Amino acid sequence: MKILVTGHNGYIGPVLTRMLIAQGHEVVGLDTNFYVGCEFNDDLPRIPEIIKDIRDVDHADLDGYEAVIHLAALSNDPLGNLNPDLTYEINHIGSLHLAKVAKEVGVSRFLFSSSCSTYGAAQEEMLTEEAKFNPVTPYGISKVYLERDLRQLADYSFSPVYLRNATVYGVSPRLRFGLVLHDLVASALTTGLVYLKSDGTPWRPIIHVKDVARAFIACLNAPRHHIHNEAFNVGLTSENYQIRQLAKIVRDVIPYSRIKYAPGAGPDKRSYRVDFSKIARTLPGFKPRWNARKGALELLGAFEVANLTAEDHQGPRYRRIDQIKKFLAEGQLDSSLRWSLPLPH
């Protein structure tokens, strides 16, 4: 199958791209390359690529593909809060433009990387795909809007599917911090403190980046009528954790560390527990292989090999919002987050 992966140079993209190639697919990437120079290792797949903003794609960019896997977005809550209007413009309007062009040129499958953050503030209830959305950030709201509008495009020729990923973790050539397990392990390794910014009570479902890739591949392989215009929570029900439970796992993995709460740490309004039985039932080819403890050990090993420092953890290289702010301050990106100078290499 010939597949276009948007955001192929982000966090999930390189891992998914490599697995798609191993499955025998022909893969092309499309990325604006905001995170050039943020490599964690030298394992980025080398594939044909289009360096372009999703807001600017045209028919020639999308012609000839059987599927689009849409990962590209302003990709976490702090970055979304930097400029909410731009978050909506890129994640919602730009993504909808991408989908409309894909439909117009005959792309039959459109796999959208949505998020469990669409559920937002839900506390103790176990949430199925039928649960009410309650997003609390521009990032989560943009995902809700795009799911809504993609549903209106679905027909006999264009089949969107919505993969609501749990919070992702795991080693990638384009590692990023700002993800809960990454930050806890990095903090414990570099400072000896498993540092919690909340009171530890919020719930998060988590999933390894390779298991996210397996979910997308399972959707590609599934019969159309099983996935057409359907939403799937992507994860394992057993992998719902309170943040303090994750902190204890990290402390056990790094026994010289201790848990510390930030001064005045209170509850985070983003708290949700998610039911993942639908994807297991509908896509038997999706078999997650990771859990939090195994993931913490993987991250620890990779950080040790890389000689990760506290400066690396807190610096701009692996933090999306800081990278964007750096390019803005240098004048390489304009206020619309388009390149105003030649792209860095």
Secondary structure, DSSP 8 states (H G I E B T S, - for coil): -EEEEETTTSSSHHHHHHHHHHTT-EEEEEE--TTTT--SSS------EEE--GGG--HHHHTT-SEEEE--S--SHHHHHH-HHHHIIIIIIIHHHHHHHHHHTT--EEEEEEEGGGG-EEEEEEE-TTS-----SHHHHHHHHHHHHHHHH-SSS-EEEEEEE-EEES--TT--SSSHHHHHHHHHHHHSEEEESS-S--EEEEEEHHHHHHHHHHHHHS-HHHHTT-EEEES-GGGEEEHHHHHHHHHHHSTT-EEEE-TT----S-EEEE--HHHHHH-TT------HHHHHHHHHHHHHHTT--HHHHHSGGG-HHHHHHHHHHTTSB-TTS-BSS----
